[in-house]
Amino acid sequence: MSTQTFELLILGSSAATPTANRNPTAQLLNIAERFFLIDCGEGTQMQMRKYKARFQSVNHIFISHLHGDHFYGLPGFLASMHLLGRKNELTIYGPKELEEIINMIHKHSETYLNYPLNFVYTQNTSKQLIFEDEKVEVYSLPLKHRIATTGYLFKEKPLFRNIDKYKLEKMNVSFAEIHKLKQGLDAIDNNGNSIKNGELTLDPIKQRSYAFCSDTKFFQELSNDIKDVDLLYHESTFLEEKADRAKQTFHSTAKQAAQMAVLANTQKLILGHFSARYGHLEEFLEEAKLIFPNTELAIEGQLFSL
């Protein structure tokens, strides 16, 4: 069966401050050759070069909130694309105030971009469709952090049915009928007889989905917005021993991230946004796997494919 690309590249996984081995939050999601940059912490463009990501293929950037470790890399990223001769339009999704920040930087640095820059404002009160084309839908999700913060849900649109070309020839059906068959309609053979769609096609690959749940405290209601998601990234700034600290700072523990994975009925959980106090991350994995076994760590350079 034919399918299309659905890959997530981890560019940064550290919390408020970077470490020698971990950069601030940034991810690159490729769905059907649409490249979505999710958060843009300091050093993101360097990480993209390091991992040979397709720099100029990014047409959509999603910023979760205005804490520096999630967007301080954005001004430099925009400037580099300008200096490299970008002409294509770029859209940034995030808090309304982000446009003011970027415009102020460009004003005082006398930067005039060679390409159109658009802003789509997010709000953190309800789930909201903020982007769609013929292949993908993207929703913003309200999270609970110290300032207005949104997560993002990326969903593949239904794929066309797969044509069994052998059966097409065997049952004397013209290739001109393929367009109808892909849409689930029945076909007419060369003798004028109606042939059921299911006799000539195979079911498409299941629609895939990814949820990015950035900085947030644990709250059960979030699971309703990401129910049955295939791949879930959920912040896990602390281990459970620091649960009081997590609550105080509106963050989550590895255990709480695993609990969310169970509630959401996800297939795979990715932990990230690790506090710089932790040099080794094995305990995060151990803590989460006690509740949700199919858990992995967000390690720079790691590629997750669906």
Order of alpha helices (4+ residues) and beta strands (2+ residues): beta-beta-beta-alpha-beta-alpha-beta-alpha-beta-beta-beta-beta-beta-alpha-alpha-beta-beta-beta-beta-alpha-beta-alpha-alpha-beta-alpha-beta-beta
